[in-house]
Amino acid sequence: MPPTPHDRMPPRCHRICLACHGGRLASLLETASAFRCYRLEAGLLSAEAVWGMPADGLPGLAALLAQTGVALLVCGGATCCCLAPFARYGIAVAPWIAGDVPTVIAALAQNRLETLLAPGASPGRRQPGRQGRFPGRPGCGVIPTEYEPS
């Protein structure tokens, strides 16, 4: 059962969502068939809920994640237009990540998510006016080297 919008998390407890297809991260955010929600508490991730794509697509997903307290969405490829709804809700997005669910969970727990960047996706130096954009990549976003939710 997914958490409700009124389900308040205790301090130092955060939610993370993985955009999946089968047992792996979906290669593209918009083609994910399942969104797996995990609770991060004291360095441990525990499964909480699984949702399908809402009928209204990515804008509906962003609203759902915001209502349920998700602080970070981890996904495969994503363009700026796909990430815009999440930015409006203040949800951090780690795009261009590849791997199966257990590998991604282990990387999150060990603060080494950047080691799972998809082949060919490597963050470059930030350019003025293009903060967080991967040079030569169609999407934007920043890979958090250490996830420290606020």
C-alpha positions in Angstrom: 0.0 0.0 0.0 1.5 3.4 -1.0 2.1 5.9 1.7 -0.6 8.6 1.9 0.1 12.3 1.4 -0.5 12.8 5.2 2.0 10.1 6.2 4.7 12.2 7.9 8.2 10.8 8.1 10.2 11.1 11.2 13.4 13.2 11.0 16.3 11.6 9.1 14.0 9.3 7.2 13.6 9.9 3.5 12.0 8.3 0.5 13.7 7.4 -2.8 12.0 6.2 -6.0 13.5 4.1 -8.7 12.0 4.3 -12.2 12.1 0.6 -13.3 11.2 -1.8 -16.1 11.2 -5.3 -14.8 14.1 -5.8 -12.4 16.2 -3.0 -13.8 16.1 0.8 -14.1 14.2 1.7 -17.2 16.4 2.9 -20.0 14.2 6.1 -20.3 12.2 7.7 -17.6 9.1 8.0 -19.7 9.1 4.2 -20.5 9.3 3.0 -16.9 6.6 0.5 -16.1 7.0 0.6 -12.3 8.1 3.1 -9.7 9.6 1.5 -6.7 9.6 3.6 -3.5 12.1 2.9 -0.7 12.5 4.4 2.7 16.1 5.4 3.6 16.6 5.4 7.4 19.9 5.2 9.3 21.7 4.2 6.0 19.3 1.3 5.3 16.9 1.1 2.4 13.6 -0.7 2.8 10.9 -1.3 0.2 7.7 0.7 0.8 5.5 0.7 -2.3 5.3 0.2 -6.1 3.3 2.3 -8.5 2.6 2.2 -12.2 2.7 5.3 -14.4 -0.2 7.5 -13.5 -2.8 8.1 -16.3 -1.6 11.7 -16.7 2.1 10.6 -17.2 5.1 12.3 -15.8 3.3 15.4 -14.4 1.0 13.1 -12.4 4.0 11.0 -11.3 5.8 14.1 -10.0 2.7 15.1 -8.0 2.3 11.6 -6.6 6.0 11.5 -5.5 5.8 14.9 -3.9 2.6 14.0 -2.0 4.2 10.9 -0.6 7.5 12.6 0.4 9.9 11.2 -2.2 13.0 13.3 -2.2 15.0 11.6 -4.9 14.0 9.9 -8.2 16.7 7.7 -9.8 16.1 6.9 -13.5 17.7 6.1 -16.8 17.8 8.6 -19.7 15.7 11.8 -19.2 15.4 15.0 -21.2 14.9 18.4 -19.6 11.2 18.4 -20.6 10.8 15.1 -18.7 12.5 16.4 -15.6 10.6 19.8 -15.5 7.6 18.5 -13.5 9.9 17.0 -10.8 11.9 20.3 -10.5 8.6 22.2 -9.9 8.0 20.0 -6.9 11.5 20.2 -5.6 12.3 16.5 -6.2 15.9 15.8 -6.9 16.5 13.6 -10.0 19.6 11.4 -10.7 19.3 10.6 -14.4 21.4 8.4 -16.7 21.8 5.7 -14.1 21.9 2.1 -15.4 21.7 -1.2 -13.5 19.5 -3.8 -11.8 17.5 -2.8 -8.7 19.7 -4.6 -6.1 22.8 -3.0 -7.6 21.2 0.5 -7.6 20.0 0.0 -4.0 23.5 -1.0 -2.9 25.0 2.0 -4.6 22.6 4.3 -2.9 23.3 2.8 0.5 27.0 3.2 -0.1 26.8 6.7 -1.6 28.3 5.6 -4.9 25.5 6.2 -7.3 27.8 7.9 -9.8 29.5 4.6 -10.4 26.4 3.4 -12.2 26.3 6.1 -14.9 25.1 4.7 -18.2 27.9 4.1 -20.8 28.7 7.4 -22.5 27.0 9.6 -19.8 29.5 11.4 -17.8 28.9 14.7 -16.1 31.3 17.4 -17.4 32.2 20.7 -16.0 29.2 23.0 -15.4 28.9 25.9 -17.8 27.4 29.3 -16.9 23.7 29.3 -17.6 23.6 25.5 -18.1 24.1 24.3 -14.5 23.6 20.6 -14.1 23.5 19.8 -17.8 25.6 17.0 -19.2 27.6 18.5 -22.1 26.7 16.7 -25.3 23.7 14.9 -23.7 20.0 15.7 -24.4 19.0 15.8 -20.8 19.9 17.7 -17.7 20.3 16.7 -14.1 23.0 16.3 -11.6 24.2 12.9 -10.2 24.5 13.4 -6.5 27.8 11.9 -5.3 26.4 11.7 -1.8 22.7 11.8 -1.3 22.0 14.1 1.7 18.3 14.9 1.8 17.3 18.1 3.4 
